[in-house]
Amino acid sequence: MTRTALAVIIALAMFAGTARAEDPVVKPVLSEKLPNVPGKSVTAVVVSYAPGGKSVSHRHAGSVFVYVLSGQIRSENSATGPARVYKAGETFFEPPGSEHLVSENASASEPASLLAVFVADDGAKLTTYNK
């Protein structure tokens, strides 16, 4: 299986069964096993939010580093404190086991996007949505 095919499968699994008009669009960028860390992979995706777009609360496998590419993202994580707005060029981190309580475009009129980089177990389901 090629890296691109694996990344597409991972991205589809992340958001399967949750499609709503305000949901973000996820574009796979990269997925590679880490040769110096057996059993772990690094996966990168670009997440694009329409104006007013948001995700329901969820958890991620492993660690997640986020870089805001454009617009403004409002994020709240159970391990890192209250909701905060991150602007293009800013970053945040989600530790393993934490809950992503708020993940949304902070603007009702402008789009926003981010790059999410996951380090998780090989083959892990990267995102699990709360019911």
GROMACS elastic network, one bead per residue, 0.5 to 0.9 nm:
[ bonds ]
;  ai    aj funct       b0    kb
    1     4     6  0.83362   500
    1     5     6  0.64077   500
    1     6     6  0.65880   500
    2     5     6  0.52455   500
    2     6     6  0.62345   500
    2     7     6  0.86063   500
    3     6     6  0.51144   500
    3     7     6  0.60724   500
    3     8     6  0.86289   500
    3    30     6  0.67950   500
    3    31     6  0.58629   500
    3    32     6  0.68991   500
    4     7     6  0.50678   500
    4     8     6  0.62036   500
    4     9     6  0.86750   500
    4    28     6  0.75742   500
    4    29     6  0.76840   500
    4    30     6  0.68552   500
    4    31     6  0.74853   500
    5     8     6  0.51481   500
    5     9     6  0.62682   500
    5    10     6  0.86662   500
    6     9     6  0.51218   500
    6    10     6  0.61786   500
    6    11     6  0.86536   500
    6    30     6  0.87154   500
    6    31     6  0.69361   500
    7    10     6  0.50670   500
    7    11     6  0.61380   500
    7    12     6  0.85752   500
    7    27     6  0.87150   500
    7    28     6  0.53160   500
    7    29     6  0.69946   500
    7    30     6  0.60904   500
    7    31     6  0.54968   500
    7    32     6  0.89138   500
    7    43     6  0.74048   500
    7    44     6  0.82810   500
    7    45     6  0.82908   500
    8    11     6  0.51546   500
    8    12     6  0.61222   500
    8    13     6  0.85277   500
    8    27     6  0.77478   500
    8    28     6  0.57759   500
    8    29     6  0.87139   500
    9    12     6  0.51883   500
    9    13     6  0.61107   500
    9    14     6  0.86126   500
    9    28     6  0.88966   500
   10    13     6  0.50934   500
   10    14     6  0.61820   500
   10    28     6  0.79830   500
   10    31     6  0.86838   500
   10    43     6  0.87171   500
   10   123     6  0.83473   500
   10   124     6  0.87092   500
   10   125     6  0.73190   500
   10   126     6  0.73580   500
   11    14     6  0.50425   500
   11    15     6  0.67541   500
   11    16     6  0.85114   500
   11    26     6  0.64017   500
   11    27     6  0.70366   500
   11    28     6  0.60925   500
   11    45     6  0.75272   500
   11   126     6  0.83838   500
   12    15     6  0.55669   500
   12    16     6  0.56414   500
   12    26     6  0.81457   500
   13    16     6  0.51297   500
   13    17     6  0.87458   500
   13   125     6  0.70015   500
   13   126     6  0.79539   500
   13   127     6  0.79052   500
   14    26     6  0.87062   500
   14   125     6  0.68407   500
   14   126     6  0.60005   500
   14   128     6  0.70971   500
   14   129     6  0.87190   500
   15    18     6  0.58494   500
   15    19     6  0.72772   500
   15    23     6  0.89116   500
   15    24     6  0.89931   500
   15    25     6  0.89706   500
   15    26     6  0.81528   500
   15   127     6  0.74950   500
   15   128     6  0.85194   500
   15   129     6  0.84996   500
   16    19     6  0.73034   500
   18    23     6  0.78383   500
   18   129     6  0.86913   500
   19    22     6  0.83489   500
   19    23     6  0.62782   500
   19    24     6  0.87851   500
   20    23     6  0.52423   500
   20    24     6  0.87130   500
   21    24     6  0.84453   500
   21    50     6  0.88869   500
   21    53     6  0.78655   500
   22    49     6  0.76423   500
   22    50     6  0.68468   500
   22    51     6  0.82335   500
   22    52     6  0.68286   500
   22    54     6  0.58042   500
   22    55     6  0.77406   500
   23    48     6  0.89392   500
   23    49     6  0.70897   500
   23    50     6  0.80133   500
   23    53     6  0.57637   500
   23    54     6  0.55581   500
   23    55     6  0.57410   500
   23    56     6  0.84641   500
   24    47     6  0.61458   500
   24    48     6  0.53342   500
   24    50     6  0.69228   500
   24    53     6  0.63559   500
   24    54     6  0.64638   500
   24    55     6  0.68159   500
   24   104     6  0.85716   500
   24   113     6  0.88639   500
   25    46     6  0.81017   500
   25    47     6  0.56392   500
   25    48     6  0.51008   500
   25    49     6  0.66052   500
   25    50     6  0.84773   500
   26    45     6  0.64169   500
   26    46     6  0.57306   500
   26    48     6  0.64728   500
   27    44     6  0.88609   500
   27    45     6  0.54855   500
   27    46     6  0.50903   500
   27    47     6  0.64319   500
   27    48     6  0.81786   500
   28    31     6  0.81014   500
   28    43     6  0.81617   500
   28    44     6  0.64349   500
   28    46     6  0.64507   500
   28    47     6  0.87992   500
   29    43     6  0.76184   500
   29    44     6  0.53150   500
   29    45     6  0.50878   500
   29    46     6  0.68826   500
   30    42     6  0.78039   500
   30    43     6  0.54667   500
   30    44     6  0.51050   500
   30    45     6  0.70391   500
   31    41     6  0.69076   500
   31    42     6  0.57214   500
   31    44     6  0.64421   500
   31    45     6  0.88998   500
   32    35     6  0.88051   500
   32    40     6  0.88193   500
   32    41     6  0.54954   500
   32    42     6  0.54935   500
   32    43     6  0.65094   500
   33    36     6  0.89355   500
   33    37     6  0.82247   500
   33    38     6  0.79149   500
   33    39     6  0.75578   500
   33    40     6  0.60231   500
   33    42     6  0.63421   500
   33    43     6  0.86758   500
   33   122     6  0.69553   500
   34    37     6  0.52715   500
   34    38     6  0.65304   500
   34    39     6  0.76450   500
   34    40     6  0.57289   500
   34    41     6  0.51682   500
   34    42     6  0.66477   500
   34   119     6  0.89835   500
   35    38     6  0.61226   500
   35    39     6  0.86803   500
   35    40     6  0.83364   500
   35    41     6  0.86785   500
   36    40     6  0.89129   500
   37    40     6  0.57889   500
   37    41     6  0.81321   500
   38    41     6  0.84605   500
   38   122     6  0.87811   500
   39   120     6  0.84291   500
   39   121     6  0.57068   500
   39   122     6  0.54376   500
   40   119     6  0.66939   500
   40   120     6  0.54469   500
   40   123     6  0.86685   500
   41   118     6  0.78608   500
   41   119     6  0.56812   500
   41   120     6  0.56246   500
   41   121     6  0.60856   500
   41   122     6  0.52772   500
   41   123     6  0.80394   500
   41   124     6  0.89895   500
   42   117     6  0.68465   500
   42   118     6  0.54971   500
   42   120     6  0.67046   500
   42   121     6  0.88446   500
   42   122     6  0.86461   500
   43   116     6  0.81070   500
   43   117     6  0.56329   500
   43   118     6  0.50804   500
   43   119     6  0.66300   500
   43   120     6  0.81945   500
   44   115     6  0.68503   500
   44   116     6  0.55882   500
   44   118     6  0.62867   500
   45   114     6  0.82987   500
   45   115     6  0.57770   500
   45   116     6  0.54020   500
   45   117     6  0.66807   500
   45   118     6  0.85891   500
   46    69     6  0.87567   500
   46   113     6  0.68900   500
   46   114     6  0.56472   500
   46   116     6  0.63215   500
   46   117     6  0.89382   500
   47   112     6  0.84817   500
   47   113     6  0.54714   500
   47   114     6  0.53052   500
   47   115     6  0.63343   500
   47   116     6  0.73112   500
   48    53     6  0.87325   500
   48   105     6  0.89113   500
   48   111     6  0.73964   500
   48   112     6  0.59209   500
   48   114     6  0.66068   500
   48   115     6  0.89367   500
   49    52     6  0.75449   500
   49    53     6  0.50735   500
   49    54     6  0.68179   500
   49    73     6  0.87353   500
   49   104     6  0.72234   500
   49   105     6  0.59118   500
   49   111     6  0.57442   500
   49   112     6  0.51958   500
   49   113     6  0.58992   500
   49   114     6  0.86495   500
   50    54     6  0.83196   500
   50   105     6  0.72210   500
   50   107     6  0.88984   500
   50   108     6  0.83517   500
   50   109     6  0.84228   500
   50   110     6  0.72327   500
   50   112     6  0.67060   500
   50   113     6  0.87024   500
   51    54     6  0.89732   500
   51   105     6  0.63498   500
   51   106     6  0.80644   500
   51   107     6  0.57728   500
   51   110     6  0.50235   500
   51   112     6  0.73670   500
   52   104     6  0.72309   500
   52   105     6  0.55789   500
   52   106     6  0.69767   500
   52   107     6  0.58937   500
   52   109     6  0.71451   500
   52   110     6  0.81625   500
   52   111     6  0.80558   500
   53   103     6  0.88947   500
   53   104     6  0.58001   500
   53   105     6  0.54759   500
   53   106     6  0.85039   500
   53   107     6  0.85775   500
   53   108     6  0.80034   500
   53   111     6  0.83070   500
   53   112     6  0.88130   500
   54   102     6  0.79856   500
   54   103     6  0.57818   500
   54   105     6  0.61566   500
   55    58     6  0.80821   500
   55   102     6  0.73479   500
   55   103     6  0.55249   500
   55   104     6  0.61974   500
   55   129     6  0.89301   500
   56   100     6  0.86313   500
   56   101     6  0.76129   500
   56   102     6  0.72976   500
   56   103     6  0.73896   500
   56   104     6  0.88942   500
   56   129     6  0.67954   500
   56   130     6  0.73441   500
   56   131     6  0.88559   500
   57    99     6  0.71362   500
   57   100     6  0.55543   500
   57   102     6  0.61562   500
   57   103     6  0.74531   500
   57   128     6  0.88691   500
   57   129     6  0.61409   500
   57   130     6  0.57896   500
   57   131     6  0.85019   500
   58    98     6  0.88990   500
   58    99     6  0.58499   500
   58   100     6  0.52636   500
   58   101     6  0.67227   500
   58   102     6  0.87038   500
   58   127     6  0.66836   500
   58   128     6  0.55228   500
   58   130     6  0.52487   500
   58   131     6  0.88603   500
   59    96     6  0.85562   500
   59    97     6  0.69192   500
   59    98     6  0.63238   500
   59   100     6  0.57953   500
   59   101     6  0.86165   500
   59   126     6  0.81440   500
   59   127     6  0.57524   500
   59   128     6  0.53278   500
   59   129     6  0.64823   500
   59   130     6  0.76409   500
   60    63     6  0.74202   500
   60    64     6  0.75166   500
   60    94     6  0.82510   500
   60    95     6  0.87575   500
   60    96     6  0.70896   500
   60    97     6  0.71278   500
   60    98     6  0.75470   500
   60    99     6  0.76079   500
   60   100     6  0.79561   500
   60   118     6  0.83858   500
   60   120     6  0.88520   500
   60   125     6  0.79499   500
   60   126     6  0.52223   500
   60   128     6  0.63664   500
   60   129     6  0.88321   500
   61    64     6  0.82854   500
   61    96     6  0.64287   500
   61    97     6  0.71673   500
   61   118     6  0.78380   500
   61   119     6  0.79950   500
   61   120     6  0.57725   500
   61   121     6  0.76115   500
   61   124     6  0.66013   500
   61   125     6  0.65965   500
   61   127     6  0.64917   500
   61   128     6  0.81705   500
   62    94     6  0.87101   500
   62    95     6  0.71730   500
   62    97     6  0.72607   500
   62   118     6  0.67063   500
   62   119     6  0.55657   500
   62   121     6  0.69915   500
   62   124     6  0.86071   500
   62   126     6  0.77597   500
   63    93     6  0.75776   500
   63    94     6  0.59229   500
   63    95     6  0.50273   500
   63    97     6  0.83985   500
   63   117     6  0.82011   500
   63   118     6  0.56855   500
   63   119     6  0.53163   500
   63   120     6  0.65331   500
   64    92     6  0.84571   500
   64    93     6  0.57504   500
   64    94     6  0.50195   500
   64    95     6  0.66459   500
   64    96     6  0.77647   500
   64   116     6  0.65076   500
   64   117     6  0.55309   500
   64   119     6  0.65543   500
   64   120     6  0.86530   500
   65    91     6  0.73207   500
   65    92     6  0.61266   500
   65    94     6  0.65142   500
   65    95     6  0.87666   500
   65   115     6  0.82359   500
   65   116     6  0.58550   500
   65   117     6  0.51661   500
   65   118     6  0.66125   500
   65   119     6  0.86057   500
   66    90     6  0.83942   500
   66    91     6  0.53848   500
   66    92     6  0.52920   500
   66    93     6  0.61526   500
   66    94     6  0.81517   500
   66   114     6  0.66443   500
   66   115     6  0.56478   500
   66   117     6  0.63188   500
   66   118     6  0.88244   500
   67    88     6  0.77375   500
   67    89     6  0.65427   500
   67    90     6  0.59556   500
   67    92     6  0.68580   500
   67   113     6  0.89083   500
   67   114     6  0.55954   500
   67   115     6  0.51971   500
   67   116     6  0.66597   500
   67   117     6  0.85144   500
   68    71     6  0.75547   500
   68    72     6  0.73724   500
   68    73     6  0.71884   500
   68    86     6  0.69858   500
   68    87     6  0.63679   500
   68    89     6  0.55395   500
   68    90     6  0.56822   500
   68    91     6  0.62199   500
   68    92     6  0.86301   500
   68   112     6  0.80161   500
   68   113     6  0.61983   500
   68   115     6  0.63401   500
   68   116     6  0.86762   500
   69    72     6  0.87811   500
   69    87     6  0.82444   500
   69    88     6  0.50875   500
   69    89     6  0.62136   500
   69    90     6  0.82967   500
   69   112     6  0.74709   500
   69   113     6  0.53900   500
   69   115     6  0.66353   500
   70    73     6  0.86636   500
   70    87     6  0.72663   500
   70    89     6  0.77158   500
   70   111     6  0.76820   500
   70   112     6  0.50613   500
   70   113     6  0.51743   500
   70   114     6  0.68863   500
   71    86     6  0.85779   500
   71    87     6  0.61192   500
   71    88     6  0.56727   500
   71   105     6  0.77608   500
   71   106     6  0.80419   500
   71   107     6  0.77958   500
   71   110     6  0.68803   500
   71   111     6  0.61850   500
   71   113     6  0.66322   500
   71   114     6  0.88489   500
   72    85     6  0.63476   500
   72    86     6  0.55294   500
   72    88     6  0.63067   500
   72   104     6  0.86621   500
   72   105     6  0.60876   500
   72   106     6  0.53986   500
   72   107     6  0.68383   500
   72   110     6  0.86977   500
   72   111     6  0.82723   500
   72   112     6  0.58451   500
   72   113     6  0.79363   500
   73    84     6  0.82038   500
   73    85     6  0.55186   500
   73    86     6  0.51955   500
   73    87     6  0.65467   500
   73    88     6  0.83940   500
   73   103     6  0.70666   500
   73   104     6  0.57041   500
   73   106     6  0.52447   500
   73   107     6  0.81529   500
   73   112     6  0.67279   500
   73   113     6  0.77272   500
   73   114     6  0.80453   500
   74    83     6  0.65094   500
   74    84     6  0.55172   500
   74    86     6  0.62298   500
   74    87     6  0.88794   500
   74   102     6  0.68558   500
   74   103     6  0.58363   500
   74   104     6  0.52692   500
   74   105     6  0.60526   500
   74   106     6  0.52569   500
   75    82     6  0.82989   500
   75    83     6  0.53175   500
   75    84     6  0.56073   500
   75    85     6  0.64341   500
   75    86     6  0.75495   500
   75    92     6  0.88178   500
   75   100     6  0.75460   500
   75   101     6  0.74992   500
   75   104     6  0.66377   500
   75   105     6  0.88556   500
   75   106     6  0.89574   500
   76    79     6  0.87259   500
   76    80     6  0.73978   500
   76    81     6  0.66991   500
   76    82     6  0.55926   500
   76    84     6  0.64392   500
   76    85     6  0.89442   500
   76    99     6  0.85724   500
   76   100     6  0.60752   500
   76   101     6  0.53877   500
   76   103     6  0.67965   500
   77    80     6  0.53994   500
   77    81     6  0.62983   500
   77    82     6  0.72191   500
   77    83     6  0.74371   500
   77    93     6  0.89306   500
   77    94     6  0.68664   500
   77    95     6  0.88964   500
   77    98     6  0.66960   500
   77    99     6  0.56818   500
   77   101     6  0.55425   500
   77   102     6  0.70246   500
   77   103     6  0.87918   500
   78    81     6  0.63740   500
   78    82     6  0.79739   500
   78    94     6  0.88735   500
   78    98     6  0.56740   500
   78    99     6  0.51943   500
   78   100     6  0.64496   500
   78   101     6  0.67003   500
   79    94     6  0.75256   500
   79    95     6  0.71215   500
   79    97     6  0.87904   500
   79    98     6  0.57412   500
   79    99     6  0.74447   500
   79   100     6  0.87988   500
   80    93     6  0.81533   500
   80    94     6  0.75318   500
   80    95     6  0.84169   500
   80    98     6  0.87141   500
   81    84     6  0.84934   500
   83   101     6  0.85334   500
   83   102     6  0.70103   500
   85   105     6  0.89742   500
   85   106     6  0.68360   500
   86    89     6  0.82659   500
   86    90     6  0.58523   500
   86    91     6  0.71748   500
   86    92     6  0.80996   500
   86   106     6  0.86966   500
   87    90     6  0.56278   500
   87    91     6  0.84740   500
   88    91     6  0.85169   500
   88   112     6  0.85031   500
   88   113     6  0.84652   500
   88   114     6  0.83217   500
   94    97     6  0.85949   500
   94    98     6  0.67207   500
   94    99     6  0.83404   500
   94   100     6  0.77905   500
   95    98     6  0.58336   500
   95    99     6  0.89409   500
   96    99     6  0.88492   500
   96   120     6  0.88051   500
  100   103     6  0.68992   500
  104   107     6  0.86712   500
  104   112     6  0.88248   500
  105   108     6  0.74236   500
  105   110     6  0.83092   500
  105   111     6  0.71068   500
  105   112     6  0.59524   500
  105   113     6  0.82476   500
  106   110     6  0.87081   500
  106   112     6  0.81826   500
  107   110     6  0.56075   500
  107   111     6  0.72500   500
  107   112     6  0.80110   500
  108   111     6  0.81776   500
  118   126     6  0.77178   500
  120   123     6  0.82373   500
  120   124     6  0.66000   500
  120   125     6  0.89567   500
  120   126     6  0.75994   500
  121   124     6  0.53945   500
  121   125     6  0.88872   500
  123   126     6  0.85346   500
  124   127     6  0.88596   500
  125   128     6  0.71847   500
